[in-house]
């Protein structure tokens, strides 16, 4: 009898772990902005949970969305780039800046996308509009880190908040 009971407890634990592996209790994106003094650029990375990002992208296209093993890397690059450019806007010293998409890669359980803004020497104020995955989950939040001249500042935005300002 105890063997039968032990098997069911084991099966229950495995099911809980498998179900838990599909979902996660936090909905967050992380944006890192670092000043490159040598090239006079801002280097931007955006980290998003892969499953959340793919689910969101599927709502925007009829293509098969598979960011990890797609044979159509060009289409996936375009999906990632277009989504992020529509949901991440940056102004430097009061001027809107164009983000140049570099690409994306898998990083553990997330997708890390890379952008660059050129011609930035010594910014005093960076204004960020960010609503990445706000359309996916009402509990979505964004953590933003900005490093200028060796000084790091951070902010957290909770959906529907979408604006962070950093002054240096």
Secondary structure, 3 states (H helix, E strand, C coil): CHHHHHHHHHHHHHHHHHHHHHCCCCCEEEEEEEEECCCCEEEEEEEEEHHHHHHHHHCCCCCCCCCCCCCCHHHHHHHHHHHHHHHEEEEECCEEECCEEEEEEEECCEEEEEEEEECCCCCCEEEEEECCCCCCCCCCEEEEEEEECCEEEEEEEECCCCEEEEEC
